Amino acid sequence: MDGVPARWTLREASPWPARLLAGVVALLVTAPVLAPGFVLLRDMVFVPRQDLDLDALGLGGGLPRAVPVDAVMALLTSVVPGDLVQKAVLVLTVYAAVLGAARLVPAGDDGRRSTAGAVAGLVYGWSPYLAERLLEGHWTLLLAYAALPWIARAALGVRDGAPGALPRLVLACAPAALTPTGAVLAGGVVVALAGRRALPLAGSAVVALALPWIVAGALHPSGGASDPAGVAAFAARGEGWGGPLLSLLAGAGIWNADAVPASRGSALVPVTTLLLVGLAAVGWSTREALRGPGRRLVALGTVGLLLALAATLPGTSQLLEFAVREVPGAGLLRDAQKWVAWWGLPLAVGAGLGARRLGRQVRVEGLPGLGAVVAGTALLLPVIAVPDLVWGVGGRLDPVRYPAEWGHVREALAAEAGDGDVLVLPFGAYRAFAWNDSRPQLDPAQRWLPRPVVVDDELVVGPTVVAGEDLRAREVATAVGDPDRLAGLGIGWVLVERDTPGRAVPAAVDALPQVVDGVGLDLYRVPGAVPGAAPSLGRVTAVVLAHVCALLTVVGAGLWITTLPSTVTLRRRSPRKRVPG
């Protein structure tokens, strides 16, 4: 009976236990993040104030992978300090992942989700996927991951024609659509669950939200193609003796071994994976569970598994390489493990249904005490699978403060007159600053400085070098030691970051007029710089209109929600009987 379609969207009769569970998990995972400062780890780079510039809109040299999230961050940090935005984002991401999965489980006979919801919430929110992507700094991907259960519920509401379902779907998709990958993940859930009649309208809403990066990518000078070497470099990897398939079944298997929690190397990890998958199989093994939404959710999860596994198999890996090289935008497929996010939904819901079914069975057999053991074991399994997710993945999410000289450089550039963009040296995408405990992180200059910044977008993954897409950056890289050529290429300043490993800075740069003389940062002026390369008017117009369309879609959905009649029954006070005086 758990698979009866109406039970998927039934309101929770007692919502507070799941909310409490989600709050506790969110605090256990993100507690260190709440200390003063910024967590700067790999791709997770927040700054105190981000500007709404060409890069933020997707009009810079690199492919629009952070569109429209950079524009949203620019708007948010103009009102709220960036460190507070980061803390709120991380806490709410974990909270929403747990609560969303708990709500996605079909309600039981009594209208409650109870243990089944708690198990689903923990399997989804206390997961290797969340741990590994936190350590890789992929917070925008985790925003999409947390939104998927809510998108699924909203899509089912649209399929059923529920009042206000479409605007709720738009608002649920909005966090996911902040990046291209998130928009594709959201679109997959909508396609799977919205139903054929509602799909054109629901799909159009998702496309409207994705227009900023679609338009910016289509009009990018590089044509949107990527280096196919990234397919092998970013392929899923096995953890322990289980191999890639078992890792992916657990939601793990990220390509970067340094972003894997230490506990994932335990010999017990494949065992816990098999137990979780077995519990989910029990949940999906009835005809009722696989009716309607259940069948489509499992199918979507299977597609995610196959995509994640494709880069590790002969034949399919070559097909991916061809697509990445020849098809604009297909570079989204090269980090294949991320698509296992779709698998996380049927794994979590199935585990919840499995716990409910086993608990019901032992009660029928007259063994109520064993039911508590079944429930406790199901709740502990996801925690045992990745115990060091607690306290910022074993203390690896510690905040730090930016040195004051970063603010000085920003102020100096804002006060400087003249043309040209900023070149950052050493020329490389990642940094390892001493003030950040030498942890690898993306260079913050591109988001922190008030002028356009040219950085290297080439990626080094082990022995593999994955070429970048920024054509201008490649040209600038050949002119680093020649200030006259830099000026002709539109470079007006050179920022040298001294306290991080990298290539040696040419002597010609040190001979330039110095604007800021710091301990770890030196800013130089390049005389005679011409204006930096500017996008065409047509490209700017199209990209701005795409952002406006997405914004109006979200605002329109919010206004639509506010005009809907309330579904909460108001309790009227009983009229007092008048007594004649």
C-alpha positions in Angstrom: 0.0 0.0 0.0 3.0 2.3 0.4 3.1 2.9 -3.3 -0.4 4.3 -3.7 0.3 7.6 -5.6 -1.7 9.8 -3.3 0.4 8.9 -0.3 3.5 10.4 -1.9 2.2 13.9 -1.5 0.1 13.5 1.7 0.8 16.1 4.3 2.7 14.8 7.3 0.4 14.3 10.3 3.2 15.0 12.8 5.9 17.0 11.1 8.1 18.0 14.1 10.0 14.8 14.6 11.5 15.0 11.1 12.2 18.7 11.5 14.0 18.0 14.7 16.0 15.2 13.2 17.0 17.4 10.2 18.1 20.2 12.6 20.2 17.9 14.7 21.9 16.4 11.7 22.5 19.8 10.2 24.2 21.0 13.4 26.2 17.8 13.9 27.6 18.1 10.4 28.2 21.9 10.1 28.9 22.9 13.7 32.6 24.0 13.0 31.4 26.1 10.1 29.5 28.4 12.5 32.8 29.8 14.0 33.9 33.2 12.7 35.5 33.3 9.2 35.2 31.5 5.9 35.5 27.8 5.0 37.9 27.9 2.0 38.4 24.4 0.6 38.9 23.5 -3.0 36.0 24.8 -5.0 34.2 26.3 -2.0 35.4 29.9 -2.1 33.2 32.6 -0.5 34.3 36.2 -0.2 33.0 39.1 2.0 31.6 41.0 -1.0 31.2 39.8 -4.6 30.6 42.2 -7.4 28.1 41.8 -10.2 30.5 41.9 -13.1 30.8 40.2 -16.5 32.2 37.0 -15.1 29.2 36.7 -12.7 26.8 37.1 -15.6 28.6 34.5 -17.7 30.2 37.1 -20.1 33.8 36.4 -19.1 36.4 34.2 -20.7 35.5 30.9 -18.9 32.6 28.7 -19.6 29.5 29.8 -17.5 29.8 27.0 -14.9 29.0 29.3 -12.0 26.0 31.0 -13.7 23.7 32.3 -12.4 25.0 31.5 -8.8 27.8 34.1 -9.0 25.2 36.8 -9.9 23.0 35.7 -7.0 25.9 35.7 -4.6 26.8 39.2 -5.8 23.3 40.4 -4.9 23.2 38.6 -1.6 26.6 39.8 -0.4 25.7 43.3 -1.2 23.3 43.1 1.7 24.6 40.2 3.9 28.3 39.6 4.6 29.7 36.6 2.6 30.6 34.5 5.7 27.1 34.6 7.0 25.7 33.6 3.6 28.1 30.7 3.5 27.1 29.5 7.0 23.4 29.8 6.2 23.8 27.9 2.9 25.7 25.0 4.4 23.4 24.5 7.4 20.2 24.8 5.3 21.6 22.5 2.7 22.0 19.6 5.1 18.7 20.4 6.9 16.8 20.5 3.6 18.4 17.2 2.4 17.4 15.3 5.5 13.9 16.8 5.8 13.2 16.6 2.1 14.0 12.9 1.9 12.0 12.2 5.0 9.0 13.9 3.4 9.4 12.1 0.1 8.6 8.6 1.7 5.0 7.7 1.0 2.9 8.0 4.1 1.9 4.8 6.0 -1.6 3.6 6.8 -1.9 6.1 9.7 -0.8 9.1 7.5 2.6 9.2 9.2 6.1 8.6 7.9 7.6 8.0 11.3 10.6 5.6 11.3 10.5 5.2 7.5 10.9 8.9 7.0 13.7 9.1 9.6 15.6 6.3 7.9 15.2 7.9 4.4 16.3 11.3 5.8 19.5 9.8 7.3 20.3 7.7 4.2 20.0 10.8 2.0 21.4 13.5 4.3 24.1 11.5 6.2 25.7 10.1 3.1 29.1 9.7 1.4 27.8 11.8 -1.4 27.3 14.8 0.9 30.6 14.2 2.7 32.7 13.9 -0.4 31.2 16.8 -2.2 31.6 19.0 0.9 35.3 18.1 1.0 35.6 18.9 -2.7 33.9 22.2 -2.1 30.9 21.6 -4.4 28.4 23.4 -2.3 26.3 24.4 -5.3 26.0 20.7 -6.3 24.9 19.9 -2.8 22.2 22.7 -3.0 20.8 20.8 -6.0 21.1 17.5 -4.2 19.2 18.9 -1.2 16.5 20.3 -3.5 15.8 17.0 -5.4 13.4 15.5 -2.9 11.4 18.7 -2.7 11.4 18.9 -6.5 10.1 15.3 -6.6 7.2 16.1 -4.3 6.4 19.3 -6.3 6.6 17.4 -9.6 4.1 14.8 -8.3 1.8 17.7 -7.2 2.0 19.1 -10.7 1.2 15.7 -12.2 -1.9 15.4 -9.9 -3.0 19.0 -10.7 -2.8 20.2 -7.1 -3.5 23.9 -6.6 -0.3 25.9 -6.6 1.8 22.9 -7.6 3.6 24.7 -10.5 4.8 27.7 -8.6 6.0 25.4 -5.8 7.9 23.4 -8.4 9.6 26.6 -9.7 10.6 27.6 -6.2 11.9 24.1 -5.4 13.9 24.0 -8.7 15.4 27.5 -8.2 18.3 26.5 -5.8 19.2 23.6 -8.1 19.1 25.8 -11.2 21.8 28.1 -9.9 24.3 25.9 -11.8 24.1 24.0 -15.0 24.6 20.6 -13.3 21.9 21.4 -10.8 19.5 22.4 -13.5 20.0 19.1 -15.3 19.5 17.2 -12.1 16.3 19.1 -11.4 15.2 18.6 -15.0 15.7 14.8 -14.8 13.4 14.6 -11.7 10.8 16.7 -13.4 10.8 14.6 -16.6 10.6 11.4 -14.5 7.8 12.4 -12.2 5.7 15.3 -13.6 3.7 13.1 -16.0 3.1 13.5 -19.7 0.3 16.0 -19.6 2.0 18.4 -17.2 5.6 17.9 -18.5 5.5 20.6 -21.2 4.6 23.3 -18.7 6.8 22.0 -15.9 9.7 21.4 -18.3 9.3 25.0 -19.7 9.6 26.4 -16.1 12.9 24.5 -15.6 14.2 25.7 -18.9 13.3 29.3 -18.0 15.4 29.0 -14.8 18.3 27.5 -16.8 18.3 30.2 -19.5 21.2 32.2 -18.0 23.8 29.5 -18.4 22.2 28.0 -21.6 22.4 31.4 -23.4 25.8 32.3 -22.0 27.2 28.9 -22.9 25.7 29.0 -26.4 27.2 32.4 -27.1 30.6 31.7 -25.5 33.6 32.3 -27.8 35.0 28.8 -27.2 31.9 27.2 -28.6 31.2 25.3 -25.4 33.5 22.3 -26.2 35.7 20.8 -23.4 38.9 18.7 -23.1 37.9 15.0 -23.4 40.8 14.1 -21.1 38.5 15.2 -18.3 36.4 12.1 -18.8 39.1 9.7 -17.5 40.4 12.3 -14.9 37.0 12.7 -13.3 35.8 9.1 -13.6 34.3 7.4 -10.5 36.8 5.4 -8.4 36.4 2.5 -6.1 36.8 2.8 -2.3 38.2 -0.3 -0.7 37.8 -3.7 -2.2 34.3 -3.1 -3.5 35.3 -1.3 -6.8 33.5 1.6 -8.5 30.1 -0.1 -8.7 29.7 -0.6 -4.9 31.1 2.9 -4.2 28.5 4.3 -6.6 25.7 2.3 -5.0 26.5 4.0 -1.7 26.5 7.4 -3.4 30.3 7.6 -3.1 33.2 7.2 -5.6 34.3 10.7 -6.1 37.4 11.0 -8.4 39.5 12.9 -5.9 41.0 10.6 -3.3 41.9 13.6 -1.1 38.1 14.5 -0.8 37.2 11.1 0.6 36.5 10.7 4.4 39.0 8.4 6.1 36.3 6.0 7.2 35.5 5.2 3.5 38.7 3.1 3.5 37.4 0.6 6.0 36.9 -3.0 4.9 33.3 -2.8 6.3 32.2 -0.1 3.9 31.2 -2.5 1.1 29.3 -4.5 3.7 27.3 -1.5 4.9 26.6 -0.6 1.3 25.2 -4.0 0.5 23.1 -3.9 3.6 21.7 -0.5 2.7 21.0 -1.5 -0.9 19.4 -4.8 0.4 17.2 -2.8 2.7 16.1 -0.6 -0.2 15.5 -3.7 -2.3 13.1 -5.0 0.4 11.3 -1.7 0.3 10.8 -1.7 -3.4 10.1 -5.4 -3.7 6.3 -5.1 -3.5 3.9 -4.4 -6.3 2.4 -1.5 -4.4 5.8 0.2 -3.8 6.6 0.1 -7.5 3.3 1.5 -8.7 3.5 4.9 -10.5 6.0 7.3 -8.9 8.0 4.5 -7.3 8.7 2.8 -10.6 9.8 6.1 -12.2 11.9 7.0 -9.3 13.8 3.7 -9.5 14.2 4.2 -13.2 15.7 7.6 -12.7 18.1 6.3 -10.1 19.2 3.6 -12.5 19.9 6.2 -15.2 22.0 8.1 -12.7 24.0 4.9 -11.8 24.6 4.1 -15.4 25.8 7.6 -16.2 28.1 7.6 -13.2 29.5 4.2 -14.2 29.9 5.1 -17.9 33.3 6.8 -17.6 34.8 3.6 -16.1 33.7 1.2 -18.8 35.3 0.6 -22.2 33.1 1.8 -25.1 31.0 4.1 -23.0 34.0 6.1 -21.9 35.0 6.7 -25.5 31.5 7.7 -26.3 31.6 10.3 -23.4 35.0 11.6 -24.7 33.5 12.1 -28.2 30.5 13.9 -26.8 32.7 16.2 -24.6 35.0 17.0 -27.5 32.3 17.5 -30.2 29.0 18.5 -28.5 28.8 22.0 -27.0 27.9 21.8 -23.3 28.6 18.1 -23.0 31.5 18.9 -20.7 28.8 18.6 -18.0 29.0 14.9 -18.3 32.7 14.5 -17.6 32.4 14.5 -13.8 30.2 11.5 -14.1 30.0 10.5 -10.5 27.8 13.5 -9.6 24.9 12.0 -11.5 24.6 9.3 -8.8 22.6 12.0 -7.0 19.6 10.7 -8.8 20.3 7.2 -7.3 20.2 8.8 -3.9 16.5 9.3 -4.1 15.3 5.7 -4.6 18.1 4.4 -2.3 16.8 6.6 0.6 13.1 6.1 -0.1 13.5 2.4 -0.6 15.5 2.1 2.7 12.7 3.9 4.5 10.1 1.6 3.0 12.2 -1.4 3.7 12.5 -0.5 7.4 8.7 0.0 7.5 8.0 -3.4 5.8 10.4 -5.3 8.0 9.1 -3.6 11.2 5.5 -4.5 10.1 6.5 -8.1 9.4 8.1 -8.7 12.8 5.0 -7.2 14.5 2.8 -9.6 12.6 5.0 -12.4 13.8 4.4 -11.3 17.4 7.9 -10.0 18.0 7.5 -6.3 18.8 10.9 -6.1 20.6 12.6 -7.2 17.3 10.8 -4.3 15.6 12.8 -1.8 17.7 16.0 -3.6 16.8 15.1 -3.4 13.1 14.4 0.3 13.3 17.5 1.0 15.3 19.7 -0.9 12.9 18.2 0.9 9.9 18.8 4.2 11.5 22.4 3.4 12.4 23.4 2.0 9.0 24.0 5.3 7.3 25.9 6.7 10.3 28.1 3.6 10.3 28.7 4.0 6.6 30.4 7.4 7.1 30.8 8.1 10.8 33.3 11.0 10.3 30.7 13.1 8.6 30.2 14.5 12.1 31.8 17.8 13.0 32.6 19.2 9.6 33.7 15.8 8.1 36.1 15.1 10.9 37.1 18.7 11.5 38.1 19.5 7.9 35.7 22.4 7.5 37.4 24.9 9.7 36.8 28.6 9.0 39.7 31.0 8.6 39.8 34.8 8.1 41.2 36.6 5.1 44.3 38.6 5.8 43.7 42.3 5.9 45.8 42.9 2.8 43.1 41.3 0.6 40.9 44.1 1.6 43.7 46.6 0.9 44.1 45.2 -2.7 40.4 45.5 -3.3 40.3 49.1 -2.1 43.3 50.0 -4.2 41.9 48.5 -7.4 38.5 50.3 -6.7 40.4 53.6 -6.4 42.7 53.1 -9.4 41.9 54.9 -12.6 42.8 53.5 -16.0 41.9 50.6 -18.3 42.7 46.9 -18.1 42.0 43.8 -16.2 43.9 42.0 -13.5 46.3 39.1 -14.1 46.9 36.9 -11.1 50.2 35.1 -10.6 51.4 32.4 -10.1 49.4 31.4 -13.1 47.3 28.5 -11.9 43.7 27.8 -10.8 44.3 26.5 -7.3 46.1 27.9 -4.3 47.5 26.6 -1.0 47.9 29.7 1.3 49.8 29.4 4.5 47.0 31.4 6.3 44.5 28.7 5.2 46.7 25.8 6.6 47.9 25.2 3.0 44.6 23.6 2.1 43.9 23.5 -1.6 41.4 26.1 -2.8 40.4 28.0 -5.8 42.0 31.4 -6.2 39.5 33.9 -4.5 40.7 36.8 -6.6 38.2 36.3 -9.3 35.3 36.8 -6.9 37.0 39.1 -4.4 38.4 41.9 -6.7 36.3 44.7 -8.2 37.8 44.4 -11.7 37.7 41.5 -14.2 40.4 38.9 -13.4 42.3 36.6 -15.7 43.2 33.3 -14.1 44.3 30.0 -15.4 41.4 27.6 -15.8 43.6 24.6 -16.7 43.1 21.7 -14.2 45.7 19.2 -13.0 44.2 15.9 -11.8 47.0 13.6 -10.7 49.2 13.1 -13.9 46.4 14.4 -16.2 46.3 18.0 -17.4 42.8 19.0 -18.4 42.9 22.0 -20.7 40.7 25.0 -19.9 38.3 26.8 -22.2 39.3 30.4 -21.6 41.0 31.4 -24.9 42.1 34.7 -23.6 43.8 33.1 -20.6 45.8 30.9 -22.9 47.1 33.9 -24.8 47.9 35.8 -21.6 49.8 32.9 -20.3 52.3 33.2 -23.1 52.9 36.9 -22.3 53.4 36.8 -18.6 57.1 37.9 -18.8 56.4 40.7 -21.3 54.6 43.7 -19.8 54.2 45.3 -23.3 52.3 42.3 -24.6 50.2 42.2 -21.4 49.2 45.8 -21.9 48.3 45.1 -25.5 46.1 42.2 -24.3 44.2 44.4 -21.9 46.0 43.6 -18.7 46.3 46.7 -16.5 47.4 45.2 -13.2 49.2 42.1 -12.0 48.5 40.7 -8.6 51.2 38.4 -7.2 50.2 36.0 -4.5 53.5 35.3 -2.6 52.4 32.8 0.1 51.3 29.9 -2.2 53.2 27.4 -4.3 53.3 28.0 -8.0 55.5 28.9 -11.0 58.2 31.6 -10.5 57.1 35.2 -11.1 59.1 36.7 -14.0 61.5 39.5 -13.0 59.8 41.8 -15.5 56.7 41.8 -13.3 58.7 42.7 -10.2 60.0 45.7 -12.1 56.6 47.1 -12.7 55.3 50.2 -10.8 54.0 48.8 -7.4 50.6 49.8 -6.1 50.3 47.6 -3.0 53.4 46.3 -1.2 52.1 43.6 1.2 53.4 40.5 3.0 51.6 38.0 0.9 50.1 40.1 -1.9 51.8 42.6 -4.2 49.9 44.6 -6.8 51.6 46.1 -9.8 50.4 48.5 -12.5 51.0 47.7 -16.2 51.6 51.0 -18.0 49.8 51.7 -21.3 47.2 49.0 -20.9 44.4 49.1 -23.5 40.8 48.4 -22.4 40.1 44.7 -21.7 38.3 42.6 -24.2 34.5 43.3 -24.0 31.7 41.1 -25.2 29.6 42.2 -28.1 26.4 44.1 -27.5 24.3 41.3 -28.9 25.9 38.8 -26.5 25.4 41.1 -23.5 21.8 41.8 -24.4 20.9 38.1 -24.9 22.6 37.1 -21.6 21.0 39.9 -19.6 17.6 39.1 -21.0 18.1 35.4 -20.0 18.9 36.4 -16.4 15.8 38.7 -16.3 13.6 35.9 -17.6 14.9 33.5 -14.9 14.4 36.2 -12.2 10.9 37.0 -13.3 10.1 33.3 -13.3 11.1 33.0 -9.7 9.4 36.2 -8.6 6.3 35.3 -10.5 6.1 31.9 -8.7 6.6 33.6 -5.4 3.8 36.1 -6.0 1.6 33.3 -7.3 2.1 31.4 -4.0 1.1 34.4 -2.0 -2.2 34.8 -3.8 -3.3 31.2 -3.3 -6.0 30.6 -0.7 -4.8 29.2 2.6 -5.2 25.5 3.2 -5.0 26.0 6.9 -8.4 25.8 8.6 -8.9 28.8 10.9 -10.3 27.9 14.3 -13.2 30.2 15.2 -13.9 31.2 18.7 -17.3 30.0 19.8 -19.7 32.9 20.2 -20.5 33.7 23.8 -24.2 33.5 24.8 -25.6 36.8 25.8 -27.5 36.8 29.1 -30.2 39.4 29.3 -29.5 41.9 32.0 
